[in-house]
């Protein structure tokens, strides 16, 4: 049974939020069957299992270049890509790493409205803590490296868990294959995502696309360009990969907690969800799971922020 939060309580939670942060959407808690109930997919998307979640807040869009820029300008933070060997860029045959690539230079055209990419899991954590402090909220993350922990009782910004992400992407846990539903990427006749389509085929010569669908962007599109899902949230299928809090474990679904699962206690890779603008259609399924070293940076990967409701 879902617990509905009074509007006044939600307003109090959001009091003081500036217009420079993503608009947050209240996702009412509830239960759902997590995992892939459709044909195909990877083994790590099963077994399908029952999950119960408390209510939470999640950003209406992926974090944008402009929003990330404010963080950099305020703190002088140097991102993982800028500290090391650059970022893996999309378009090369082997998605090669470019030493001069970072969120500032992703090797395709972006402006401040586009989702920020070439950011590591560590970069996302630093952004969340900075934004929390800026707004007088309690930061969720503490520690460093593999010892970073998340206090889910804090009221600051954090990354969503895999379970929260999938629940929100399914418009509150509905049995949808994609964020827009089960069929082609349209919602009420509107284009519903930046996906593997005609634009990608023209740019990269890709096959196995959504035939007849053309979102007009071979690379990223401005955040919120396409129709939102039933919760009013954009770009859960397509656009860019999004870092989640959880450590990734291929077999975690067989041993996961039923209530507010937050992933294994340790691991090597961090989980990610969604799919890049030209990744395979199967990866656009909201049950599809990604992962990467928390230092990984790539030009089709960014993040979306969330908040607990204490």
C-alpha positions as CSV (number, residue, x, y, z in Angstrom):
1,X,0.0,0.0,0.0
2,X,1.4,3.4,-1.0
3,X,1.8,6.2,1.5
4,X,0.8,9.6,0.0
5,X,2.7,12.6,1.1
6,X,0.7,15.7,1.8
7,X,1.4,18.6,-0.6
8,X,2.5,20.9,2.3
9,X,5.1,18.3,3.4
10,X,6.5,18.2,-0.1
11,X,6.6,22.0,-0.3
12,X,8.5,22.1,3.0
13,X,11.0,19.6,1.7
14,X,11.7,21.7,-1.4
15,X,11.7,25.1,0.3
16,X,14.9,26.9,-0.5
17,X,15.8,25.0,-3.6
18,X,17.2,27.3,-6.2
19,X,16.3,27.4,-9.9
20,X,19.8,26.3,-10.8
21,X,19.1,22.7,-9.8
22,X,17.0,20.2,-11.8
23,X,13.3,20.2,-11.1
24,X,12.6,17.3,-8.7
25,X,9.6,14.9,-9.1
26,X,8.0,13.2,-6.1
27,X,7.8,9.5,-6.7
28,X,5.3,7.9,-4.3
29,X,6.5,4.8,-2.7
30,X,5.1,1.4,-3.4
31,X,6.0,-2.1,-4.6
32,X,6.8,-3.6,-8.0
33,X,8.3,-6.6,-9.7
34,X,11.8,-5.6,-10.6
35,X,13.7,-7.1,-13.5
36,X,13.0,-8.3,-17.0
37,X,9.7,-10.0,-17.6
38,X,10.1,-9.8,-21.4
39,X,12.0,-12.1,-23.8
40,X,15.7,-11.5,-24.4
41,X,17.8,-9.3,-22.1
42,X,20.8,-10.4,-20.1
43,X,21.1,-12.9,-17.3
44,X,21.7,-10.1,-14.7
45,X,18.2,-8.8,-15.3
46,X,16.7,-11.8,-13.6
47,X,15.3,-13.3,-11.5
48,X,12.4,-11.0,-11.4
49,X,11.8,-10.1,-7.7
50,X,9.4,-8.2,-5.5
51,X,10.7,-4.8,-4.3
52,X,9.1,-2.3,-1.9
53,X,10.3,1.4,-1.9
54,X,9.7,4.4,0.3
55,X,8.8,7.6,-1.5
56,X,11.6,9.7,-2.9
57,X,12.5,12.6,-5.1
58,X,14.2,12.3,-8.4
59,X,15.3,14.9,-11.0
60,X,12.9,15.5,-13.9
61,X,15.9,15.4,-16.3
62,X,19.5,14.3,-16.4
63,X,21.9,16.9,-15.0
64,X,22.9,19.4,-17.6
65,X,26.1,20.9,-18.7
66,X,25.0,24.3,-17.4
67,X,24.2,22.9,-13.9
68,X,27.5,21.1,-13.7
69,X,29.4,24.2,-14.9
70,X,28.1,26.1,-11.8
71,X,29.6,23.5,-9.6
72,X,33.0,23.7,-11.3
73,X,33.0,27.5,-11.3
74,X,32.1,27.6,-7.6
75,X,34.6,25.0,-6.4
76,X,37.4,24.7,-9.0
77,X,36.9,21.0,-8.9
78,X,38.9,19.0,-11.5
79,X,37.0,16.1,-12.9
80,X,38.4,12.5,-13.2
81,X,38.8,12.9,-17.0
82,X,40.8,16.1,-16.5
83,X,43.0,14.5,-13.9
84,X,43.9,11.5,-16.0
85,X,43.9,10.3,-19.6
86,X,40.7,12.0,-20.8
87,X,37.4,10.6,-21.7
88,X,36.2,7.8,-24.0
89,X,34.5,9.5,-26.9
90,X,31.7,8.1,-29.1
91,X,32.0,7.8,-32.8
92,X,35.5,6.2,-33.2
93,X,35.4,2.5,-34.2
94,X,36.8,1.5,-30.8
95,X,35.3,4.4,-28.8
96,X,38.8,5.6,-28.2
97,X,40.0,7.7,-25.3
98,X,41.0,11.3,-26.2
99,X,43.5,12.9,-23.8
100,X,41.9,16.4,-24.3
101,X,38.4,15.2,-23.8
102,X,36.3,15.9,-20.7
103,X,32.9,17.4,-19.9
104,X,34.2,20.6,-21.6
105,X,35.1,18.9,-24.8
106,X,33.1,15.7,-25.7
107,X,33.9,15.7,-29.4
108,X,30.4,16.6,-30.5
109,X,28.4,19.8,-30.2
110,X,26.7,20.5,-26.9
111,X,25.4,23.6,-25.1
112,X,24.4,24.2,-21.5
113,X,21.0,22.6,-22.0
114,X,22.4,19.2,-22.9
115,X,23.1,16.4,-20.3
116,X,26.6,16.6,-18.9
117,X,28.7,13.6,-20.0
118,X,32.3,12.5,-19.5
119,X,31.7,12.5,-15.8
120,X,32.7,9.7,-13.5
121,X,30.8,8.2,-10.6
122,X,33.2,10.1,-8.3
123,X,32.4,13.4,-10.1
124,X,28.7,12.7,-9.6
125,X,29.2,12.1,-5.8
126,X,31.2,15.4,-5.5
127,X,28.4,17.3,-7.3
128,X,25.7,15.9,-5.0
129,X,27.6,16.8,-1.8
130,X,28.4,20.3,-3.1
131,X,24.8,21.0,-4.1
132,X,23.6,19.7,-0.7
133,X,26.0,22.1,1.2
134,X,25.0,25.0,-1.1
135,X,21.3,24.6,-0.1
136,X,22.0,24.0,3.6
137,X,21.1,20.3,3.4
138,X,22.9,17.4,5.0
139,X,25.3,15.7,2.5
140,X,24.6,12.0,1.9
141,X,28.0,10.9,0.9
142,X,31.1,10.5,3.1
143,X,34.4,8.8,2.9
144,X,36.6,8.4,-0.2
145,X,37.4,5.8,-2.9
146,X,35.9,2.4,-2.3
147,X,35.0,3.5,1.3
148,X,32.4,6.0,0.2
149,X,29.1,5.5,2.1
150,X,25.7,6.9,1.6
151,X,23.4,8.0,4.4
152,X,20.0,7.5,3.0
153,X,18.4,9.2,6.1
154,X,20.1,12.6,5.1
155,X,18.0,15.1,3.3
156,X,20.7,16.1,0.7
157,X,21.2,15.1,-2.9
158,X,22.5,11.6,-3.9
159,X,22.4,9.2,-6.8
160,X,19.3,7.0,-7.1
161,X,19.5,3.3,-6.4
162,X,19.0,0.9,-9.2
163,X,15.6,0.0,-7.7
164,X,14.5,3.6,-7.5
165,X,15.7,4.3,-11.0
166,X,13.8,1.4,-12.5
167,X,10.6,2.1,-10.4
168,X,10.6,5.7,-11.6
169,X,11.4,4.7,-15.2
170,X,8.4,2.4,-15.1
171,X,6.1,5.3,-14.1
172,X,5.8,3.9,-10.6
173,X,6.6,0.3,-11.1
174,X,4.2,-0.5,-14.1
175,X,5.2,-3.5,-16.2
176,X,6.5,-1.4,-19.1
177,X,9.4,-2.5,-21.3
178,X,10.5,1.0,-22.1
179,X,10.0,4.3,-20.3
180,X,7.3,5.2,-22.9
181,X,5.5,1.8,-22.7
182,X,5.9,-1.4,-24.7
183,X,5.9,-0.3,-28.3
184,X,7.7,2.3,-30.4
185,X,9.1,5.4,-28.8
186,X,6.0,7.7,-28.8
187,X,3.8,9.0,-26.1
188,X,0.4,10.3,-27.3
189,X,1.9,10.8,-30.7
190,X,5.0,12.8,-29.5
191,X,8.6,11.6,-29.8
192,X,9.5,10.0,-26.5
193,X,13.3,9.6,-26.5
194,X,16.7,10.2,-28.0
195,X,17.2,6.6,-29.2
196,X,18.9,4.5,-31.8
197,X,17.0,5.9,-34.8
198,X,17.2,7.3,-38.3
199,X,19.4,10.2,-37.1
200,X,21.9,7.7,-35.6
201,X,21.8,5.7,-38.8
202,X,22.7,8.8,-40.9
203,X,25.5,9.7,-38.6
204,X,27.1,6.3,-37.8
205,X,25.7,3.9,-40.4
206,X,24.0,1.9,-37.7
207,X,21.6,-1.0,-38.4
208,X,18.8,-2.4,-36.2
209,X,17.3,1.0,-35.4
210,X,13.7,2.2,-34.7
211,X,12.7,2.2,-38.4
212,X,10.8,5.4,-39.3
213,X,11.6,7.1,-36.0
214,X,13.8,10.3,-36.3
215,X,14.5,12.3,-33.1
216,X,16.8,14.7,-35.0
217,X,19.8,14.2,-32.8
218,X,22.7,11.8,-33.6
219,X,24.3,12.7,-30.2
220,X,22.7,14.2,-27.1
221,X,19.6,16.4,-27.2
222,X,18.8,19.2,-24.8
223,X,17.5,17.7,-21.6
224,X,13.7,17.4,-21.5
225,X,13.3,17.6,-25.3
226,X,11.0,14.6,-25.6
227,X,7.7,13.6,-24.1
228,X,8.0,12.6,-20.4
229,X,6.7,9.4,-18.9
230,X,3.6,9.2,-16.8
231,X,5.4,10.7,-13.7
232,X,6.5,13.7,-15.8
233,X,10.2,12.5,-16.0
234,X,12.2,12.7,-19.2
235,X,14.8,10.6,-20.9
236,X,14.8,7.3,-19.0
237,X,15.1,5.3,-22.3
238,X,17.9,6.7,-24.5
239,X,19.9,9.9,-24.2
240,X,22.8,8.9,-21.9
241,X,23.7,6.3,-19.3
242,X,23.1,7.4,-15.7
243,X,25.2,6.4,-12.7
244,X,23.4,4.8,-9.8
245,X,24.5,4.4,-6.2
246,X,24.8,0.7,-6.1
247,X,27.8,-1.5,-6.5
248,X,27.2,-3.8,-9.4
249,X,26.8,-7.6,-8.9
250,X,25.7,-9.8,-11.7
251,X,24.0,-12.2,-9.3
252,X,22.5,-9.6,-6.9
253,X,18.9,-10.1,-7.9
254,X,19.0,-13.6,-6.4
255,X,19.9,-12.3,-3.0
256,X,18.5,-8.7,-2.9
257,X,16.7,-7.2,0.0
258,X,13.0,-6.7,-0.6
259,X,12.7,-3.4,1.2
260,X,14.6,-0.4,-0.3
261,X,17.5,-2.4,-1.8
262,X,20.7,-0.4,-2.3
263,X,23.0,-3.0,-3.8
264,X,25.8,-5.1,-2.4
265,X,28.1,-3.8,0.3
266,X,31.2,-3.9,-1.8
267,X,32.2,-4.4,-5.4
268,X,34.5,-3.3,-8.3
269,X,32.1,-1.6,-10.6
270,X,29.2,0.8,-9.9
271,X,25.8,0.3,-11.6
272,X,24.4,2.5,-14.3
273,X,21.1,2.6,-16.0
274,X,19.5,3.8,-19.3
275,X,21.3,3.6,-22.6
276,X,23.3,6.0,-24.8
277,X,21.8,7.9,-27.7
278,X,22.9,5.2,-30.2
279,X,23.2,2.1,-28.0
280,X,21.2,-1.0,-29.0
281,X,17.4,-1.0,-28.7
282,X,17.6,-3.9,-26.1
283,X,19.6,-1.6,-23.8
284,X,16.8,0.9,-23.9
285,X,14.6,-1.6,-21.9
286,X,14.3,-0.2,-18.4
287,X,15.3,-3.5,-16.9
288,X,18.7,-3.4,-18.7
289,X,21.6,-3.0,-16.3
290,X,25.0,-1.3,-17.0
291,X,28.1,-1.0,-14.9
292,X,31.5,0.6,-14.9
293,X,34.6,1.4,-12.8
294,X,33.7,4.5,-10.7
295,X,36.6,6.3,-12.5
296,X,35.1,5.5,-15.9
297,X,34.2,8.5,-18.1
298,X,32.5,8.3,-21.5
299,X,30.8,10.7,-23.8
300,X,27.5,8.9,-23.6
301,X,27.3,8.7,-19.8
302,X,26.1,11.2,-17.2
303,X,23.8,11.1,-14.1
304,X,20.5,12.2,-12.6
305,X,20.2,13.2,-8.9
306,X,17.7,12.0,-6.2
307,X,16.8,12.8,-2.6
308,X,15.4,10.8,0.2
309,X,12.4,12.0,2.1
310,X,13.4,11.7,5.8
